[in-house]
Amino acid sequence: MKIGNVTVGQDGRPILMLAPMAGFSDLTFRGICRQYGAELTVTEMVSAKALYFGDHKTALLSRLGEGEHPAAVQLFGREPKIMAYAAQKLLSAENPPDIIDINMGCPMPKITKNGEGSALMREPGLAAEIVKEVARAIAPLPVTVKIRSGWDERSKNAVELAKMLEAAGAAAITVHGRTREQLYAPPVDLDIIAEVVRAVSIPVIGNGGINSSADAINMLIETGCAGLAIARGAMGRPWIFAEVRAALEGKEFGEPNLRERIQTAIAHLRAMCEDKGERGVFEARGAITHYIKGMRGAAQARDAICRAGSAAEMEAILLRLLDESERGDGYTD
Ligand SMILES: Cc1cc2nc3c(=O)[nH]c(=O)nc-3n(C[C@H](O)[C@H](O)[C@H](O)COP(=O)(O)O)c2cc1C
């Protein structure tokens, strides 16, 4: 598939993308998801304004892994010129992104109260202006946008907005089929994603509630979208990309056993510590506890992981849990 001049995945088949997740889809997690078949990865959202002012921590968030291509850095903000400046600045990085994605979906009050994220869906003119400025600044690289179905039930404007964003130069659009009002709760409106697919000629990537290969196939059939973006379904289950790809190819998928789950969790923990140092130990807690969900003794292990002060301690807890699970009957769910 082509997103502007960038080739993503293989011709004629839907692309599998890891959706951005602030505080979760860091360089380490994105690398793991790619190993399991994610074909496009997007960084956590990055503040355009913070980049503009040269904030070092923000610049770290936009780093890509070695070989992490094609990949997008996601920007949030609302001033077209600052967004364009930040996008251009990202392109001068040592390992620059292939795509700049713009966040028009974040529902968090600390973002929307500044008129950023999903609040931009209420200002379609400004949203289009941002896309136009960023597209001009980074040409020939493509700019993509991630939107929701709308702000609330009474103002579902994804279709009209998508058309305006396409006209302004967006090369692809990810549609999360929930309103801002819904936050992350079901249901996901597949009809509106299908309407966006019919309304624009750029690729549309469907997002929301894909937690299994059945969900993925349902999204494709119901919407006709060109690709799938998976967020929470990949937390502690990065192999969901392999599961979905196998299903699309009519192949069997072998769910990793307990040992493989724990080994992946340990590899994740080690890679995070290697990348982030001491900070990695604390930031890994959230990521690691997802891998043990449903295992016998997971609740106690989760508490112990959250109290652990070192990576070695966390690994020991994970291995003890595995040992207990293998001696017992494994899963509790
Ligand atoms: C912890 C978390 C952080 C998120 N951060 C971002 C973000 O930085 N940018 C963005 O566009 N969406 C963000 N999202 C939204 C997801 O990309 C996705 O649209 C949403 O979770 C729906 O997909 P899902 O049902 O597969 O989880 C975040 C979601 C979660 C759960």
The ligand as an SDF file (V2000), in Angstrom:
LIG
                    3D

 31 33  0  0  0  0  0  0  0  0999 V2000
   -2.8410    4.4180   27.0750 C   0  0  0  0  0  0  0  0  0  0  0  0
   -3.2860    4.9650   25.7530 C   0  0  0  0  0  0  0  0  0  0  0  0
   -2.5940    6.0150   25.1860 C   0  0  0  0  0  0  0  0  0  0  0  0
   -2.9920    6.5360   23.9500 C   0  0  0  0  0  0  0  0  0  0  0  0
   -2.2370    7.5230   23.3770 N   0  0  0  0  0  0  0  0  0  0  0  0
   -2.5640    7.9640   22.1270 C   0  0  0  0  0  0  0  0  0  0  0  0
   -1.7290    8.8940   21.4470 C   0  0  0  0  0  0  0  0  0  0  0  0
   -0.6820    9.3210   21.9460 O   0  0  0  0  0  0  0  0  0  0  0  0
   -2.1250    9.3140   20.2110 N   0  0  0  0  0  0  0  0  0  0  0  0
   -3.2760    8.8500   19.6160 C   0  0  0  0  0  0  0  0  0  0  0  0
   -3.5910    9.2550   18.4960 O   0  0  0  0  0  0  0  0  0  0  0  0
   -4.0610    7.9550   20.2330 N   0  0  0  0  0  0  0  0  0  0  0  0
   -3.7240    7.4910   21.4570 C   0  0  0  0  0  0  0  0  0  0  0  0
   -4.4940    6.5350   22.0560 N   0  0  0  0  0  0  0  0  0  0  0  0
   -5.6560    5.9850   21.3280 C   0  0  0  0  0  0  0  0  0  0  0  0
   -5.2940    4.7200   20.5670 C   0  0  0  0  0  0  0  0  0  0  0  0
   -4.3460    4.9750   19.5540 O   0  0  0  0  0  0  0  0  0  0  0  0
   -6.5460    4.0890   19.9420 C   0  0  0  0  0  0  0  0  0  0  0  0
   -7.1230    5.0270   19.0630 O   0  0  0  0  0  0  0  0  0  0  0  0
   -7.6050    3.6990   20.9620 C   0  0  0  0  0  0  0  0  0  0  0  0
   -7.0320    3.0700   22.0850 O   0  0  0  0  0  0  0  0  0  0  0  0
   -8.6350    2.7670   20.3170 C   0  0  0  0  0  0  0  0  0  0  0  0
   -8.0140    1.6040   19.8460 O   0  0  0  0  0  0  0  0  0  0  0  0
   -8.1300    0.2050   20.6340 P   0  0  0  0  0  0  0  0  0  0  0  0
   -9.5890   -0.0460   20.8570 O   0  0  0  0  0  0  0  0  0  0  0  0
   -7.4360   -0.7780   19.7270 O   0  0  0  0  0  0  0  0  0  0  0  0
   -7.4120    0.3840   21.9450 O   0  0  0  0  0  0  0  0  0  0  0  0
   -4.1250    6.0150   23.2970 C   0  0  0  0  0  0  0  0  0  0  0  0
   -4.8380    4.9760   23.8870 C   0  0  0  0  0  0  0  0  0  0  0  0
   -4.4360    4.4550   25.0980 C   0  0  0  0  0  0  0  0  0  0  0  0
   -5.2200    3.3050   25.6910 C   0  0  0  0  0  0  0  0  0  0  0  0
  1  2  1  0
  2  3  1  0
  2 30  2  0
  3  4  2  0
  4  5  1  0
  4 28  1  0
  5  6  2  0
  6  7  1  0
  6 13  1  0
  7  8  2  0
  7  9  1  0
  9 10  1  0
 10 11  2  0
 10 12  1  0
 12 13  2  0
 13 14  1  0
 14 15  1  0
 14 28  1  0
 15 16  1  0
 16 17  1  0
 16 18  1  0
 18 19  1  0
 18 20  1  0
 20 21  1  0
 20 22  1  0
 22 23  1  0
 23 24  1  0
 24 25  2  0
 24 26  1  0
 24 27  1  0
 28 29  2  0
 29 30  1  0
 30 31  1  0
M  END
$$$$
